[in-house]
Amino acid sequence: MGNTKYVAIARKWRPKTFSEVVGQDHITRTLTNAIKTGRIHHAFLFIGSRGIGKTTTARILAKALNCASADGPTLEPCNTCSNCVSISDGNNIDVLEIDGASNNRVEDVRNICDNVRMVPTSGRYKIYIIDEVHQLSGPAFNALLKTLEEPPSHAIFIMATTEAHKIPATIISRCQRYDFRRVVVSDIVALLRKILESENILASDDALYAIARVAEGGVRDAQSILDELITYCETKITFEDVFDVLGLVNWEYFHSLFDAMLDGNVSRQLEIIEEITAAGKDLSQFIKDILRYYRNLLVCQTAGSNEALLRLPEIEMKKMQERAKKMSVVKLIKLVEQFSELVNDYDSQIAQRTALETLLIQLARVDVDISIDTIMEKLILLGQGGIATAPIQVKENTPPPNPPKTGLPVRKKAVPVSAKEKLRLGKTQDDAWRELLIRAGEAKGTLTIHLGRIKPIGLDSDGVLTLVFEPGADKARAYFKKEGNLEKLEALLQDETENARAVFFADLAKSAGADESDTVDRSSPAPDPGMDEEKFSALAKDPGIAAVLDEFKGTIVDVRQTPDSPK
């Protein structure tokens, strides 16, 4: 071992000039133009998440303004003069770095305001870099307000924060605001490669992309992870090493969890949770990883094998694509929504593991969902004169329960969808709905999210698309009750067919215009002439159909038997 003092990669590779700052070209360009034209503001507010270069850029700006090797402010500080070196080390007398979290009292800010009056000793400007400025108290902000409004000509304030919403508007209005972006994965990977080349360390592309994804746009986080991996691996970093060092869950667990959900294997799902917990993994991070997994499946389903959006190893890409084909876009959107809600509420859960297990059990119990979906499909087919469906068998000597009698409106029989109209709205009802989801996704906004909790059940020759809410879609139901939201949906439909409309199953009674005389008894609706009365009665009283009617606040408006179905 040598006697050279070790320096962490994040410090060793900290940018020293504007050109070295990664992924913030919009910031560095504006600052260099300001220096070039002499339009240097007296107060800057740097906003962005941790580890993306706010404080580093503030130091570079301070060096550019006070570099002793130049006759004035310069675009390229020398980084060798006494001013540049001391600013980099954080001990320059004219550049004060203040932690807003520990100096947040009004007395601390008053000391700063008193110090502002003093002229710089060796530099051109007296520069105050206040980190985490949002943690200043209300009175402290008030004390700073007057100085920010009319500072001495030699004073410059550079404030950095991760939570801009906590800063008073009166402070923000007196500053030039610079919003730092999360650094994209490709830029982080390029930087990591450069570091590894200088350190003579090998690493696979899969490993570098995994590091960049875990860093979530933070350059400093990525450098710290790389530093730890170099210590662990010494000469070569593999994809598996990243998972081992960071304590991430192996992707095979996510594949197994997905397969178990499709198979309805609750036992296997709970076993996976037990294995994850026993291995000491963080369940909150595990849930976020599940959410990311379903997001990747959704991307595979909608965008194909777009490597730029996924950046997964080739083997994993194939596995994801295979599984994406097994589930519809609507179902994947629903899964993403459900796990998003769990992630947002997870910290407030008293029994966190139980909350996760409950959701997984709910997703695996496809028997209830399938029965509802199957019945809805039967209703669709009956309404469109589609393929035959076997009547529900009723056990002998087991009379069905008598539900309460409720008056239901009778609707005129649906007009079959013409081939011409189907071609205009899509070859089939599902095609029309799929195209609608794509157009909604392109339009962005919250409409796309709520469409994931809706299913189409009918499309008639007048361009009326009949929809139903999925179980538990209370947010979607509330969304479409608000004025203007249903019109947004219909506007998308009208892109394909003029005067197209959307109507929800629960509102069919209103649209049918039935009066009190047009009602039948739910417990004994009039059977179709071609159907055996006993079988018809069993179908009408089936608990599954009753569950659908109750969930969607719907009514039986028509029941028909296809000509080729069993008698």
C-alpha positions in Angstrom: 0.0 0.0 0.0 1.2 3.5 -0.9 1.3 6.6 1.3 -1.0 8.6 -1.0 -4.1 9.8 0.7 -7.2 8.2 -0.7 -9.7 10.6 -2.2 -13.3 9.5 -2.9 -14.3 9.4 -6.6 -17.1 11.9 -6.0 -14.5 14.4 -4.8 -11.8 13.4 -7.1 -14.0 13.8 -10.2 -15.9 16.9 -9.0 -16.2 19.3 -12.0 -13.8 22.2 -11.9 -15.1 24.1 -15.0 -18.4 24.7 -16.6 -17.6 22.3 -19.5 -17.1 19.4 -17.0 -20.6 19.8 -15.5 -22.7 16.7 -16.7 -26.2 17.0 -18.1 -26.8 20.7 -17.2 -26.0 22.4 -20.5 -29.0 24.8 -20.2 -27.5 26.1 -16.9 -23.9 26.4 -17.9 -24.7 28.1 -21.2 -26.8 30.7 -19.5 -24.1 31.4 -16.8 -21.3 31.6 -19.3 -23.3 34.0 -21.5 -24.0 36.2 -18.4 -20.3 36.3 -17.7 -19.4 37.0 -21.3 -21.9 39.9 -21.6 -21.3 41.3 -18.1 -25.0 40.7 -17.1 -24.1 39.1 -13.7 -27.1 39.0 -11.4 -26.8 39.6 -7.6 -28.9 36.6 -6.6 -29.1 33.1 -8.0 -31.5 30.3 -6.9 -30.4 26.8 -7.9 -33.2 24.2 -7.7 -33.0 20.5 -8.2 -32.7 17.0 -6.5 -29.6 15.9 -4.6 -26.3 15.2 -6.3 -26.9 16.8 -9.7 -24.4 19.7 -9.5 -26.0 22.6 -7.7 -23.3 23.3 -5.1 -20.6 22.3 -7.6 -21.9 24.8 -10.2 -22.1 27.5 -7.5 -18.4 27.0 -6.7 -17.4 27.1 -10.4 -19.4 30.3 -10.8 -17.6 31.7 -7.7 -14.2 30.8 -9.2 -15.1 32.3 -12.6 -16.0 35.6 -10.9 -13.0 35.7 -8.5 -10.2 34.0 -10.5 -6.9 35.9 -9.8 -5.3 34.7 -13.0 -7.8 36.7 -15.2 -8.3 40.5 -15.4 -12.0 40.1 -14.7 -14.7 37.4 -14.6 -13.7 34.6 -16.9 -15.4 31.7 -18.6 -12.6 29.3 -17.7 -11.2 29.6 -14.2 -7.6 28.5 -14.0 -8.0 26.3 -10.9 -4.4 27.0 -9.9 -4.4 30.4 -8.4 -4.9 30.9 -4.7 -8.5 32.1 -5.1 -9.5 29.1 -7.2 -7.7 26.6 -4.9 -9.2 28.0 -1.7 -12.7 28.1 -3.2 -12.4 24.5 -4.3 -11.3 23.6 -0.8 -14.1 25.6 0.8 -11.9 28.0 2.8 -11.8 31.2 0.8 -12.4 34.3 2.9 -14.5 36.0 0.2 -16.7 32.9 -0.6 -18.7 31.8 2.3 -20.5 28.4 2.2 -23.4 28.4 4.7 -25.5 25.4 5.6 -29.1 26.6 5.8 -30.2 23.6 7.9 -27.9 24.5 10.8 -27.8 28.3 10.4 -31.6 28.8 10.0 -32.3 31.3 12.8 -32.9 35.0 12.2 -29.7 35.8 14.2 -27.7 33.8 11.7 -29.1 35.6 8.7 -28.6 39.0 10.4 -24.9 38.1 10.9 -24.7 37.4 7.1 -26.4 40.8 6.4 -23.9 42.6 8.6 -21.0 40.8 6.9 -22.3 41.8 3.4 -21.2 45.4 4.1 -17.6 44.4 4.2 -15.7 44.6 0.9 -13.9 41.5 -0.4 -10.3 41.2 0.5 -8.7 39.2 -2.4 -11.5 38.7 -4.9 -13.8 40.9 -6.9 -17.0 39.8 -5.2 -18.2 38.7 -1.8 -20.1 35.6 -2.6 -22.5 33.7 -0.2 -23.4 30.2 -1.1 -26.4 29.1 1.1 -27.1 25.4 0.7 -30.6 24.0 1.7 -31.9 27.5 1.9 -35.5 26.2 2.2 -34.7 25.3 5.8 -34.4 28.9 6.9 -37.2 30.0 9.3 -39.8 32.5 8.3 -38.2 35.4 10.3 -34.8 34.5 8.8 -36.3 34.8 5.2 -37.7 38.2 6.2 -34.4 39.3 7.5 -32.7 38.3 4.2 -35.4 40.0 2.1 -34.1 43.6 2.3 -30.5 42.6 1.6 -31.6 40.6 -1.5 -33.6 43.5 -2.8 -30.8 46.1 -2.5 -27.4 44.4 -2.0 -24.1 46.1 -2.2 -22.5 46.0 -5.7 -19.8 43.6 -4.5 -22.2 41.0 -2.9 -23.6 38.0 -4.8 -25.9 35.4 -3.2 -26.1 31.8 -4.6 -28.8 29.8 -2.9 -29.4 26.0 -3.5 -32.4 24.0 -2.6 -34.1 20.6 -3.2 -37.6 22.0 -2.2 -38.3 25.2 -4.0 -42.0 25.2 -2.8 -40.9 25.9 0.7 -39.2 29.2 -0.3 -41.3 32.4 -0.1 -42.4 33.9 -3.4 -40.9 37.2 -2.3 -37.5 35.6 -2.2 -37.8 33.7 -5.5 -39.0 36.9 -7.3 -35.7 38.6 -6.3 -33.5 35.8 -7.7 -32.6 34.4 -11.1 -34.0 30.9 -11.0 -32.1 27.9 -12.4 -33.8 24.5 -12.5 -31.3 21.6 -12.6 -32.4 18.5 -14.3 -31.9 14.9 -13.3 -29.0 13.6 -15.4 -30.1 11.1 -18.1 -28.9 7.5 -17.9 -26.7 7.7 -21.0 -24.8 10.7 -19.6 -24.1 9.0 -16.3 -22.9 5.9 -18.1 -20.5 7.9 -20.2 -19.1 9.5 -17.1 -18.7 6.2 -15.3 -16.9 4.7 -18.3 -14.5 7.7 -18.3 -13.8 7.2 -14.6 -13.2 3.4 -15.0 -10.8 3.9 -17.8 -8.7 6.2 -15.6 -8.8 3.7 -12.8 -8.0 0.7 -15.1 -11.2 -1.1 -14.0 -13.4 -3.2 -16.3 -17.2 -3.2 -16.2 -20.0 -4.6 -18.3 -22.5 -2.3 -20.0 -25.3 -4.0 -18.1 -23.6 -3.1 -14.8 -23.1 0.5 -15.7 -26.7 1.0 -16.8 -27.8 -0.7 -13.6 -25.8 1.7 -11.5 -27.1 4.7 -13.5 -30.7 3.6 -13.0 -30.3 3.1 -9.3 -28.8 6.6 -9.0 -32.1 8.0 -10.4 -30.4 10.9 -12.2 -27.9 11.8 -9.4 -24.3 11.9 -10.6 -22.9 11.9 -7.0 -24.9 8.8 -6.1 -23.7 7.0 -9.2 -20.1 7.9 -8.3 -20.5 6.7 -4.7 -22.0 3.4 -5.9 -19.1 3.0 -8.4 -16.6 3.7 -5.6 -18.1 1.0 -3.5 -18.2 -1.5 -6.3 -14.5 -0.9 -7.2 -13.6 -1.7 -3.6 -15.7 -4.9 -3.8 -14.7 -6.2 -7.2 -11.1 -4.8 -7.5 -10.6 -5.4 -11.3 -14.0 -6.1 -13.0 -17.6 -5.1 -12.2 -20.4 -7.4 -13.4 -24.1 -7.0 -13.4 -24.5 -9.5 -10.6 -22.0 -7.5 -8.5 -24.2 -4.5 -8.6 -27.2 -6.5 -7.2 -25.0 -8.1 -4.5 -23.4 -4.8 -3.3 -26.6 -2.7 -3.4 -28.8 -5.4 -1.8 -31.1 -5.3 -4.7 -33.6 -8.1 -5.3 -32.7 -10.5 -8.2 -35.0 -10.1 -11.1 -35.9 -13.7 -11.1 -38.1 -12.9 -8.0 -40.1 -10.4 -10.0 -40.6 -12.9 -12.9 -41.7 -15.5 -10.4 -44.0 -13.1 -8.7 -45.6 -12.2 -12.0 -46.0 -15.8 -13.1 -47.5 -16.7 -9.7 -50.0 -13.9 -10.1 -51.1 -15.1 -13.5 -51.4 -18.7 -12.2 -53.3 -17.5 -9.1 -50.7 -19.1 -6.9 -51.1 -17.2 -3.7 -48.8 -19.6 -1.8 -45.9 -18.9 -4.0 -46.4 -15.2 -3.8 -46.3 -15.3 0.0 -43.2 -17.5 -0.1 -41.4 -14.9 -2.2 -42.2 -12.2 0.3 -40.9 -14.4 3.1 -37.7 -15.1 1.2 -37.2 -11.4 0.5 -37.8 -10.5 4.2 -35.6 -13.3 5.5 -32.8 -12.0 3.2 -33.0 -8.6 4.9 -34.1 -6.7 1.9 -35.9 -3.4 2.2 -39.6 -4.0 1.5 -40.3 -0.4 0.6 -37.6 -0.6 -2.1 -38.9 -3.9 -3.2 -42.3 -2.4 -3.8 -40.7 0.4 -5.9 -38.9 -2.3 -7.8 -42.1 -4.1 -8.5 -43.6 -0.9 -9.7 -40.6 -0.4 -12.0 -41.0 -4.0 -13.2 -44.6 -3.5 -14.3 -43.7 -0.2 -15.9 -41.1 -2.0 -18.0 -43.7 -4.6 -18.9 -46.0 -1.8 -20.0 -43.2 -0.2 -22.1 -42.6 -3.6 -23.7 -46.3 -4.0 -24.5 -46.7 -0.5 -26.0 -43.3 0.5 -27.3 -41.9 -2.8 -28.2 -38.2 -3.5 -27.7 -37.1 0.1 -27.3 -33.7 -0.3 -25.7 -33.5 3.5 -24.9 -36.5 3.2 -22.7 -35.5 0.0 -20.8 -31.8 -0.4 -20.9 -32.0 -4.0 -19.8 -29.7 -7.0 -20.4 -30.6 -8.9 -23.6 -31.7 -12.0 -21.6 -33.9 -9.9 -19.4 -35.4 -8.1 -22.4 -36.5 -11.4 -23.9 -38.1 -12.5 -20.6 -39.9 -9.2 -20.2 -41.2 -9.3 -23.8 -42.5 -12.9 -23.3 -44.4 -11.9 -20.2 -45.7 -8.6 -21.6 -47.6 -10.6 -24.2 -49.5 -12.5 -21.5 -51.3 -9.4 -20.2 -53.3 -6.6 -21.8 -52.3 -2.9 -21.7 -55.4 -2.1 -19.6 -54.5 -4.7 -17.0 -50.8 -3.5 -16.8 -52.0 0.1 -16.4 -54.2 -1.1 -13.6 -51.2 -2.8 -11.9 -49.0 0.2 -12.2 -51.8 2.3 -10.7 -52.3 0.0 -7.8 -48.6 -0.3 -6.9 -48.2 3.4 -7.3 -50.9 3.9 -4.7 -49.1 1.3 -2.4 -45.8 3.1 -2.8 -47.3 6.5 -2.0 -49.1 5.1 1.1 -46.5 2.6 2.2 -44.8 4.7 4.8 -48.1 5.5 6.5 -49.1 1.8 6.7 -49.1 0.3 10.2 -48.5 -3.2 9.0 -46.5 -2.7 5.9 -45.8 -6.3 5.0 -49.4 -7.1 5.4 -50.4 -4.3 3.1 -48.1 -5.7 0.4 -49.3 -9.3 0.9 -52.9 -8.2 0.8 -52.5 -6.5 -2.5 -50.7 -9.5 -4.0 -53.4 -11.9 -2.8 -56.0 -9.6 -4.3 -54.2 -9.7 -7.6 -53.7 -13.4 -7.5 -57.4 -14.2 -6.7 -58.3 -14.0 -10.4 -61.3 -16.3 -9.8 -63.5 -13.4 -8.8 -62.2 -11.1 -11.5 -62.4 -13.7 -14.2 -65.9 -14.6 -13.3 -66.9 -10.9 -13.6 -64.9 -10.5 -16.8 -66.4 -13.7 -18.3 -69.9 -12.6 -17.5 -69.2 -9.2 -19.1 -67.9 -10.9 -22.2 -71.0 -13.0 -22.3 -73.2 -9.9 -22.1 -71.2 -8.3 -24.9 -71.5 -11.4 -27.1 -75.2 -11.7 -26.4 -75.7 -8.0 -27.2 -73.7 -8.4 -30.5 -75.1 -11.9 -31.5 -71.6 -13.4 -31.1 -70.4 -16.9 -30.4 -72.4 -19.3 -28.3 -72.0 -19.4 -24.6 -73.0 -22.4 -22.5 -75.9 -21.7 -20.1 -75.1 -21.7 -16.4 -75.9 -25.0 -14.8 -78.1 -25.0 -11.7 -77.8 -27.8 -9.2 -81.0 -29.7 -8.6 -82.9 -29.2 -5.3 -80.8 -26.1 -4.7 -83.1 -23.1 -5.3 -81.2 -19.9 -5.9 -81.5 -17.0 -3.4 -84.3 -14.6 -4.1 -82.8 -11.1 -4.5 -85.0 -8.1 -3.8 -87.3 -7.1 -6.6 -86.2 -4.0 -8.5 -87.8 -2.3 -11.4 -85.6 -2.3 -14.4 -86.0 -0.4 -17.7 -86.3 -2.4 -20.9 -84.1 -1.3 -23.8 -84.9 -1.8 -27.4 -82.7 -4.5 -28.9 -79.3 -3.3 -30.1 -78.8 -2.7 -33.8 -75.9 -4.9 -35.0 -72.7 -3.0 -35.7 -72.3 -2.5 -39.5 -69.1 -3.5 -41.1 -68.6 0.0 -42.4 -68.9 1.6 -39.0 -66.5 -1.0 -37.4 -64.0 -0.1 -40.1 -64.2 3.5 -39.1 -63.9 3.0 -35.4 -61.5 0.0 -35.7 -61.9 -3.5 -37.1 -63.3 -4.6 -33.8 -64.5 -3.1 -30.5 -61.1 -4.0 -28.9 -59.2 -2.4 -31.8 -61.2 0.8 -31.3 -60.5 0.8 -27.6 -56.8 0.1 -28.2 -56.5 3.0 -30.7 -58.3 5.2 -28.2 -55.8 4.3 -25.4 -52.9 5.1 -27.8 -54.4 8.5 -28.7 -55.0 9.3 -25.0 -51.4 8.4 -24.2 -50.1 10.7 -26.9 -52.3 13.5 -25.4 -50.9 12.8 -21.9 -52.7 14.1 -18.9 -54.7 12.2 -16.2 -57.3 10.9 -18.7 -55.0 8.0 -19.6 -54.7 6.8 -16.0 -58.4 6.7 -15.5 -59.0 4.9 -18.8 -57.0 2.0 -17.4 -59.9 1.4 -15.0 -62.6 1.2 -17.7 -63.6 -1.5 -20.1 -65.6 -1.3 -23.4 -68.7 -3.6 -23.6 -70.4 -2.3 -26.7 -70.0 -0.3 -29.9 -73.1 0.4 -32.0 -73.7 1.6 -35.5 -74.2 5.2 -34.3 -70.7 5.4 -32.9 -71.8 5.0 -29.3 -69.2 3.3 -27.3 -70.6 1.7 -24.1 -68.2 1.5 -21.1 -68.1 0.0 -17.6 -65.9 0.8 -14.6 -63.7 -2.0 -13.2 -64.3 -3.0 -9.6 -62.9 -0.4 -7.1 -62.5 2.3 -9.8 -63.9 5.0 -7.5 -61.3 7.6 -8.6 -62.1 7.0 -12.3 -65.9 7.2 -11.5 -65.4 10.5 -9.7 -63.1 11.8 -12.5 -65.7 11.3 -15.3 -68.5 12.8 -13.1 -66.6 16.1 -13.2 -67.7 18.5 -15.9 -65.7 18.4 -19.1 -63.9 15.1 -18.6 -66.4 12.9 -20.5 -66.2 15.4 -23.3 -62.4 14.9 -23.5 -63.0 11.2 -24.0 -65.6 11.8 -26.7 -63.3 14.2 -28.4 -60.8 11.4 -28.9 -63.6 9.2 -30.3 -64.6 11.9 -32.7 -61.1 11.9 -34.2 -62.2 8.7 -35.9 -65.9 9.1 -36.2 -67.9 12.3 -36.3 -70.6 12.6 -33.6 -69.2 9.6 -31.7 -70.3 9.4 -28.1 -69.3 7.5 -25.0 -71.9 6.2 -22.4 -71.3 4.3 -19.2 -73.3 1.1 -18.5 -74.8 2.6 -15.3 -76.3 5.5 -17.3 -77.9 3.3 -20.0 -81.3 3.5 -18.2 -81.2 7.3 -18.5 -80.3 7.2 -22.2 -82.9 4.5 -22.9 -85.7 7.0 -21.9 -87.8 4.2 -20.4 -90.9 5.1 -18.3 -92.4 3.4 -15.3 -94.4 1.0 -17.5 -91.2 -0.3 -19.2 -90.0 -2.2 -16.1 -89.5 -5.8 -15.3 -88.8 -7.7 -12.2 -85.0 -8.5 -11.8 -85.9 -11.7 -10.0 -87.9 -13.0 -12.9 -87.2 -11.1 -16.2 -89.0 -12.1 -19.3 -87.1 -14.9 -21.0 -86.0 -14.9 -24.6 -88.5 -16.9 -26.7 -85.7 -19.2 -27.8 -84.4 -20.0 -24.3 -85.7 -22.5 -21.7 -87.4 -20.5 -18.9 -85.6 -22.5 -16.1 -82.2 -21.8 -17.6 -83.1 -18.1 -18.2 -84.2 -17.8 -14.6 -80.9 -19.3 -13.4 -78.9 -16.9 -15.5 -80.8 -13.9 -14.2 -80.3 -15.0 -10.6 -76.7 -16.0 -10.9 -74.6 -14.4 -8.0 -71.9 -13.4 -10.4 -74.3 -11.4 -12.6 -75.7 -9.9 -9.4 -72.2 -8.9 -8.4 -71.7 -7.2 -11.7 -74.9 -5.3 -11.5 -74.2 -4.2 -8.0 -70.6 -3.1 -8.8 -71.5 -1.1 -11.8 -74.9 0.0 -10.6 -76.2 -1.5 -13.8 -79.4 -3.1 -15.0 -80.2 -6.1 -17.3 -81.5 -4.4 -20.4 -81.5 -7.4 -22.8 -80.8 -11.2 -22.8 -80.6 -13.1 -26.0 -79.5 -16.6 -26.9 -77.4 -17.2 -30.0 -78.9 -19.6 -32.6 -76.1 -22.1 -32.3 -75.9 -22.2 -28.5 -77.1 -25.4 -26.6 -80.8 -25.5 -25.9 
